[in-house]
Amino acid sequence: MSEPVVYDVVVVGSGPGGYVAAIRAAQLGLKTACIERENLGGICLNWGCIPTKALLRSAEMLDHFQHAKDFGIKVGS
């Protein structure tokens, strides 16, 4: 088994607050680890921001309307 690694600071989550905290701790000379279960950037950057969700949903609905005729549905202007 490998030797344990000791850190001064361990930041859980790399969202908007986490990555800033990890960078600042490292700038201050602390041995720092940042733990993230998925992609760096966390929920806000990758999946959760409301403007992104709204834009994606609007694009999805536009696509549905553009292909409605394929399913026998007539959509007015």
C-alpha angles and dihedrals in degrees: 000000000000124000117269116255118226121211131187091215132020115190116200110210130019099224124126092296099035101055092045090051092049093049092048093048090051091048088055089056098256120142099246137190125188116202121201126170095207134010121344110261096050130227098320097055098038108032119349114061112118097223091053092048092049093050093048092048092049091051090048092051092048089053091051092051093047090055098038091104088062087066097044095261120135114210120195124220 
